[in-house]
Amino acid sequence: MADQLSTVLPPECSESAFESALEAFRQIVGSEHVLTAPTEMGEYRDPFWHTDWDDYEASAVLQPDSVEEIQAILAVANEHRVPLWVTSQGRNNGYGGSSPRVRGSVVVNLRRMNRVLEINEELGYAVVEPGVSWFDLYEAITAGGHKLMVSCADLGWGSVIGNTLDHGCTYLPYGVDMGAQCGMEVVLPNGELMRTGMGAMPGNRTWNLYKRGLGPTPDQLFMQSNFGIVTKMGVWLMPWPETYMPFWVRAWRDEDVAAIIDTLRVLSLDGTIRMVPQVANTLIFASFMSRRSQWWDGDGPIPDPVIEKIARELETGRWMMRAALYGDEAVVEHRFAKVKAAFETIPGVEVWGTKSTPAEAPGLGHPAERTQAGVPDLEMNFMTGWYGGEVSGGHVGFSPVAPMTGRDALAVRDLMRGLIEGKANLDYLGAMLPINARSFIHVTMVLFDTANETQVRGAYDTCKLLVKEAAGHGYGEYRAHLDFMDLAVDQYSFGDHAQRRFNETIKDALDPNGILAPGKSGIWPASMRPSR
Amino acid sequence: MADQLSTVLPPECSESAFESALEAFRQIVGSEHVLTAPTEMGEYRDPFWHTDWDDYEASAVLQPDSVEEIQAILAVANEHRVPLWVTSQGRNNGYGGSSPRVRGSVVVNLRRMNRVLEINEELGYAVVEPGVSWFDLYEAITAGGHKLMVSCADLGWGSVIGNTLDHGCTYLPYGVDMGAQCGMEVVLPNGELMRTGMGAMPGNRTWNLYKRGLGPTPDQLFMQSNFGIVTKMGVWLMPWPETYMPFWVRAWRDEDVAAIIDTLRVLSLDGTIRMVPQVANTLIFASFMSRRSQWWDGDGPIPDPVIEKIARELETGRWMMRAALYGDEAVVEHRFAKVKAAFETIPGVEVWGTKSTPAEAPGLGHPAERTQAGVPDLEMNFMTGWYGGEVSGGHVGFSPVAPMTGRDALAVRDLMRGLIEGKANLDYLGAMLPINARSFIHVTMVLFDTANETQVRGAYDTCKLLVKEAAGHGYGEYRAHLDFMDLAVDQYSFGDHAQRRFNETIKDALDPNGILAPGKSGIWPASMRPSR
């Protein structure tokens, strides 16, 4: 099986030292769960990073099956000073997938820890391990006959824990402010096992019910960081509402995104809409429904008249919003009428939707209408093939956060479009995801053909330019790809980078050998800290 | 003015060393803002701790007016190794008021930093300093003509920031899961100034709109901890709903609290009720409406027949719930009908309420009806006089968290009542505050006459017993008085006290001299760490 060893080694580690570490890892997880051959490791590599580039290659992949194995792995890593990079499913595509920040790190992939440990219908929660995907959790809920919905991401193969730890968006009401997580179990870099919040009390009955504990609450400290390995997590599930009503808002003029965002803010602040909509432009929908080559084969970005044509032929408009209402039928009816009236004051805007129920949701036609009811799938993954098709399509996410105003919607759109078209020579595919009533994440899907090295390089270079330009306008990235993680964190420089120093002070205290995910979110352990 | 110096000194600090530190503090904040005379310092002492006991006496009180002064105070404290204890308004009554955990600490009270820095009506938020009370913020909103509501606590004199940092409950929709806070500015123990979340990026436009940043989010790490001094905070304000409808649910049988909690869980999980109700027993209401001596002058707790009599005469029932609905009139009407029908399936239970508006709320008769609309007052403070009257009434809070089930409501009630009546020989005054749909905080008001030393001692001793008994049943304190803070934290012992070690590892890294609030939430710096 191990056809050949990876030629990549951890930093400052001899071949023989690495072989000793690998042998120790094999003793812990079993040889079959230590992957070292490039063919086996391919699945745990950034799928969109150019194949000829080796900046973020791992030296091996380990797949432990228990907390005890993770603790033993940490002991070996501390002893041999081998950096680890932890992934759950490893599906953080668009931000680096399963690839480590530091070349030669050993990837610890937690797919085998895929148990749904508990589902409680009375109190509406589940407890999951890191390998549990949205599919797994949905299936466990369904198999148990529980009338509960999970707020899930667009792609069902992702890990519930992994997505949560990366601040990933989900779309149901509990996706607002990423609110579903409650309680964690964490293995610290020194191998100690900690439970957060009320879970810190043995036998406590509210670990997954109350979001804090006594004293400071560290849960969000383990998100987008390298301070620990989360091994269990509580996730709140929403009881089935009487009525579930997905709806759509379509605008035909590019400028209408401003009025849509302003209207949405008012309807979200007053509680009429409480979930995470997506306000996406023509090309986002086109990438999901077609291939680019069907529309345009010229050089450079698709010109506006062609976008206009796509908007009409695919009936997507220039911007379309997907959203949903949940609740008693009478309330949903009142709210839909209000939503429809409010958006339709914008000239030309159309609103439509159909009342449904949670039981009927799996049969709905559009994947968004299923996703917004907690029924996961993979259809949105088709988007990645916009340029390169199934074989070599790729993307990177550029995702700044903006205030929920029409003014900001236009400013962010113009900034993104200007640079992506002007500098990267690529199409602008943008979706605004209001994570709450006050702000939206502008997810920019920078799509490219991974077989086209110039195009890939241009995409990443443009993202780096965008990081700085967006920061200059007051918009910060909510999540960053490995390749510009440091640059993105550099922009958070208040108090001469006080936050980074704070994070690195904690890092050094918790992980003195610097073995856990060095460089994640720009947090470097003392031993690897760049001079700045 | 300085009639006499306090005779209390910081630990391991000579009189002359302390005098040098005081002189340095005077240089920073001005002599008039350095209080050392016991008469001046009285206001910054736990108001309910027995006057003859000096366990938690401060050596001085400083009142800085700016971030720069706070930074300078930290520099002096680090140089002289003087422990500081920070309070905002210093109104954490029932949990220690403004008193420090370590006798002889210098209290840094932030009442003078009382500026409302910003109110944004379009996006619904304010930015406040630590000295801003609920009254101050409410008045600033009103003065600005803003149609916004602040989720406030029962007593309007408390600090918005102080309450938030102590995990205090507030009652409007944004009080659910204590959700109003967004963005912080913090002075770290070494004097560095940090902004959290998006505020870490200079000029970022979403500091008070998006709850996270890039990388780990530390905000909740500064709550109930001693890792930094919060100097600014964003607080979300809710736009005025069309209709505001406070309502009441009254049950005449003591056992009905189970059915009330079960019904409330269902109505909260499905979103019908979204705010923080209070389900309180007869004596809670009686303490607010009368004095104990009107009802009973015998030894020991008030017997059940007398409670029954109070319930009828004051028309409080054995349990009464206060709550409110917010929203469009049509939605509120639908929901009230649903609420009424649901609770009135419990035999004998009555539900009533009156539709109102935010503009009318300040004129409503019952303080709870005003508080639930964000109109703060002080009327509830009358409760404290149950035993001792205005002059010597006191209380301590014992507040475990329980799952939102009727079974747990009965179990917690029985545990609390049994020990408070049986061991402390006091009355059982209990209120269940569902902080979300899944859990409630059982705030036990242990009331006593501070002039009766035996009674005060009995109250604290019983709380200590309760801490352990409740933990044995799986219920953990959400907040603890100075006098049993260590004991309460001791109960969070999972992984051989992994959480406490984690907290203390961070403490030592951020505050190597251990000068900031040593002992807060059982977190001790290395220099003062007890052998355990």
Interface residues (C-beta under 8 A of the other chain):
Chain A: E122 L123 G124 Y125 H167 P173 D177 M178 G179 C182 L188 E192 L193 M194 R195 T196 M198 G199 A200 M201 P202 G203 N204 R205 T206 L209 Y210 K211 R212 G213 L214 G215 P216 T217 P218 D219 Q220 L221 F222 M223 Q224 S225 F227 W236 M238 P239 P241 R265 L269 D270 G271 T272 R274 Y326 G327 D328 A330 V331 H334 R335 K338 V401 A402 P403 M404 T405 D408 I435 N436 A437 R438 S439 A471 H473 G474 Y475 G476 E477 Y478 R479 A480 A488 V489 Q491 Y492 S493 F494 G495 A498 Q499 R501 F502 N503 T505 I506 D508 A509 L510 S521 G522 I523
Chain B: E122 L123 G124 Y125 H167 P173 D177 M178 G179 C182 L188 E192 L193 M194 R195 T196 M198 G199 A200 M201 P202 G203 N204 R205 T206 L209 Y210 K211 R212 G213 L214 G215 P216 T217 P218 D219 Q220 L221 F222 M223 Q224 S225 F227 W236 M238 P239 P241 R265 L269 D270 G271 T272 R274 Y326 G327 D328 A330 V331 H334 R335 K338 V401 A402 P403 M404 T405 D408 I435 N436 A437 R438 S439 A471 H473 G474 Y475 G476 E477 Y478 R479 A480 A488 V489 Q491 Y492 S493 F494 G495 A498 Q499 R501 F502 N503 T505 I506 D508 A509 L510 S521 G522 I523
